[in-house]
Amino acid sequence: MLFILKEGSQYSSLIEKIRDSSASYRVVDIYGLKLVVAWPDSLVEKIEDQSIKVKIKVKRPYQLASNEWRDKTIVNVGGIEVGGRGIVVAAGPCAVEDEEQMMEIAKAVKGAGAHMLRGGAFKPRTNPYSFQGLGEEGLKILKRVSDSVGLPIVTELMDVRNAGLIARYADMIQIGARNAQNYTLLREAGKLNKPILFKRGFGMTVEEWILSAEYILLEGNGNIVLCERGIRTFEKSTRFTLDIAGFAVAKTLTHLPIALDPSHPAGRRDIVEPLALAGIAAGADMLIIEVHTNPEKALSDSEQQLNIEQFENLMKKAKAIAKAIGRYI
């Protein structure tokens, strides 16, 4: 049950009534509102109090992420709006390798129409002997390139111990698939007051994905962009299976904008483009695409990164698809 409180109202009596009912509750400041989330509904649905402006019984298990109480959220990332009519494109290498590389890529993707710069400073790798990223030096490189070229940064937070460090450099913080159910990390991300790009775990249902986002929302951070990046199935012809159906269903359930990562489910650069175009047609508010000046020599994910020419060609087609459905890039 959501209780939306009147502005400036004293709500101590409401909290007392909730406690007397033996229900659980959480006070959340989000979207310029003060809410009290209380559960289970059966214990609190009859509560009345003068501090309550609106009382909403949300039928879905994710109270704050549900579009039953809020139609649409637009997330602002360094002046770039995600969730409006425009489709946002974030592009860049899987991992930051050096400053010259990042500068060249940033200028190229911006010239092709990208709005944000992606790049990993800390890299989660299946193989512990693989390149793990440059760490803080990678963040510093991203920041210098961002300031020079004028593209906001999205980079991944992997470890709760690095939350403050990442927040100092990033305009948008990515929570990757491997950490999609790391609830301690999600709570910490919710406290950072930074937009969050929240990737679906490769073994999660749509409901589990949105419920995990609820952990961030409960900390008062409503600036979340959900990101479909493929799930693990029996199919071996691609790295993961891009769940366009689940992606489309999620858009009917939540007010949060939704991104699509075509690079990871593809696992091979020749099918990144069709997956990206399918995502736009299905309603993606944002694309995040891996791009490298020399993909064959990339230190991570070399098989799925586009070269500059391939990205430029993708962007031309993406703009045409967006226009055909009444949107723009």
VENJODA-V308072 format. One record per residue. N is the residue number from 1. SS is DSSP state (H for helix, E for strand, L for the rest). Layout:
# VENJODA-V308072
<<N;SS> <N;SS>>
This chain:
# VENJODA-V308072
<<1;L> <2;E> <3;E> <4;E> <5;E> <6;L> <7;L> <8;L> <9;L> <10;L> <11;L> <12;H> <13;H> <14;H> <15;H> <16;H> <17;H> <18;H> <19;H> <20;H> <21;L> <22;L> <23;L> <24;E> <25;E> <26;E> <27;E> <28;E> <29;E> <30;E> <31;L> <32;L> <33;E> <34;E> <35;E> <36;E> <37;E> <38;E> <39;E> <40;L> <41;H> <42;H> <43;H> <44;H> <45;L> <46;L> <47;L> <48;L> <49;L> <50;L> <51;L> <52;E> <53;E> <54;E> <55;E> <56;E> <57;L> <58;L> <59;L> <60;L> <61;L> <62;L> <63;L> <64;L> <65;L> <66;E> <67;L> <68;L> <69;L> <70;L> <71;L> <72;L> <73;L> <74;L> <75;E> <76;E> <77;E> <78;L> <79;L> <80;E> <81;E> <82;E> <83;L> <84;L> <85;L> <86;E> <87;L> <88;E> <89;E> <90;E> <91;E> <92;E> <93;L> <94;L> <95;E> <96;L> <97;L> <98;L> <99;H> <100;H> <101;H> <102;H> <103;H> <104;H> <105;H> <106;H> <107;H> <108;H> <109;H> <110;H> <111;H> <112;H> <113;L> <114;L> <115;L> <116;E> <117;E> <118;E> <119;L> <120;E> <121;L> <122;L> <123;L> <124;L> <125;L> <126;L> <127;L> <128;L> <129;L> <130;L> <131;L> <132;L> <133;L> <134;L> <135;L> <136;H> <137;H> <138;H> <139;H> <140;H> <141;H> <142;H> <143;H> <144;H> <145;H> <146;H> <147;H> <148;H> <149;H> <150;L> <151;L> <152;E> <153;E> <154;E> <155;E> <156;E> <157;L> <158;L> <159;L> <160;H> <161;H> <162;H> <163;H> <164;H> <165;H> <166;H> <167;H> <168;H> <169;H> <170;L> <171;L> <172;E> <173;E> <174;E> <175;E> <176;L> <177;H> <178;H> <179;H> <180;L> <181;L> <182;L> <183;H> <184;H> <185;H> <186;H> <187;H> <188;H> <189;H> <190;H> <191;L> <192;L> <193;L> <194;L> <195;E> <196;E> <197;E> <198;E> <199;E> <200;L> <201;L> <202;L> <203;L> <204;L> <205;L> <206;H> <207;H> <208;H> <209;H> <210;H> <211;H> <212;H> <213;H> <214;H> <215;H> <216;H> <217;H> <218;L> <219;L> <220;L> <221;L> <222;L> <223;L> <224;E> <225;E> <226;E> <227;E> <228;E> <229;L> <230;L> <231;E> <232;L> <233;L> <234;L> <235;L> <236;L> <237;L> <238;L> <239;L> <240;L> <241;E> <242;L> <243;L> <244;H> <245;H> <246;H> <247;H> <248;H> <249;H> <250;H> <251;H> <252;H> <253;H> <254;E> <255;L> <256;L> <257;E> <258;E> <259;E> <260;E> <261;L> <262;H> <263;H> <264;H> <265;H> <266;H> <267;L> <268;L> <269;H> <270;H> <271;H> <272;H> <273;H> <274;H> <275;H> <276;H> <277;H> <278;H> <279;H> <280;H> <281;H> <282;H> <283;L> <284;L> <285;L> <286;E> <287;E> <288;E> <289;E> <290;E> <291;E> <292;L> <293;L> <294;L> <295;H> <296;H> <297;H> <298;L> <299;L> <300;L> <301;L> <302;L> <303;L> <304;L> <305;L> <306;E> <307;L> <308;H> <309;H> <310;H> <311;H> <312;H> <313;H> <314;H> <315;H> <316;H> <317;H> <318;H> <319;H> <320;H> <321;H> <322;H> <323;H> <324;H> <325;L> <326;L> <327;L> <328;E> <329;L>>
